[in-house]
Structure formats: C-alpha cells, structure tokens
Amino acid sequence: MKTRHVVLELIIGLALCMWAALTFPGKFLSIHPDSDENRNSSSRDVLRVLTLMSVMNWKVDSIP
C-alpha cells in the first residue's frame, strides 16, 4: 500500500514538472560550460574578471 503512494507521488511530480516545463515562457540556456551560449566573447569582460580575482586574492593573502 505504501509503495502505491510513492509511485503515485512520483507520477504526479513528473506530471507537474512536465507541465511547468511546457508552459514556462522563455529561452532555456545550455548548462554545458563549453557551449557557444556560455562563451564570453568580450575580452574586456575577461580582463575585468581576472583583475577582480587577483585583487580579491591579494586581499585574502594580506590578512594576518
């Protein structure tokens, strides 16, 4: 009897997830880090991130 409830909850959860996925408006982006959508084409942005990372590392290293 308990197994039926678990199976029923899984089926209902799957149905709700499918309904939400099909009715949600918008563009879904790829989760793969090497995809074209996730590539940072601006070298200026890359430079800003690297500068910020080096400043943060310097501040962490300078804490006694």
C-alpha positions in Angstrom: 0.0 0.0 0.0 2.9 2.4 0.9 4.6 1.6 -2.4 1.5 2.7 -4.3 1.6 6.1 -2.6 5.2 6.6 -3.5 4.6 5.6 -7.1 1.6 7.9 -7.3 3.6 10.8 -5.9 6.4 10.2 -8.4 3.9 10.2 -11.3 2.2 13.4 -10.0 5.6 15.1 -9.6 6.7 14.1 -13.1 3.4 15.4 -14.5 3.8 18.7 -12.7 7.4 19.1 -13.9 6.4 18.3 -17.4 3.5 20.8 -17.2 5.8 23.5 -15.8 8.5 22.9 -18.5 6.0 23.1 -21.3 4.2 26.2 -20.1 7.2 28.3 -18.9 7.9 31.0 -21.4 11.4 31.9 -22.2 14.7 30.6 -23.7 16.5 27.9 -21.8 20.3 28.2 -21.9 22.7 25.3 -22.1 24.3 24.1 -18.9 27.4 22.8 -20.6 30.3 25.1 -19.9 31.8 24.7 -23.4 28.7 25.6 -25.3 28.6 28.7 -27.5 25.9 30.3 -25.4 28.2 30.3 -22.3 31.3 31.6 -24.1 32.4 35.0 -23.1 33.2 36.8 -26.3 34.3 40.1 -24.8 38.0 40.2 -23.8 37.2 43.3 -21.8 34.9 41.3 -19.5 37.5 38.6 -19.1 40.1 41.2 -18.1 37.7 42.7 -15.5 37.1 39.3 -14.0 40.8 38.4 -13.9 41.6 41.8 -12.3 38.9 41.3 -9.7 40.1 37.8 -8.9 43.7 39.0 -8.5 42.6 41.9 -6.2 40.5 39.5 -4.1 43.4 37.1 -3.8 45.7 39.9 -2.8 43.3 41.0 -0.1 43.0 37.4 1.3 46.7 36.9 1.3 47.3 40.2 3.1 45.1 39.3 6.1 47.3 38.4 9.1 
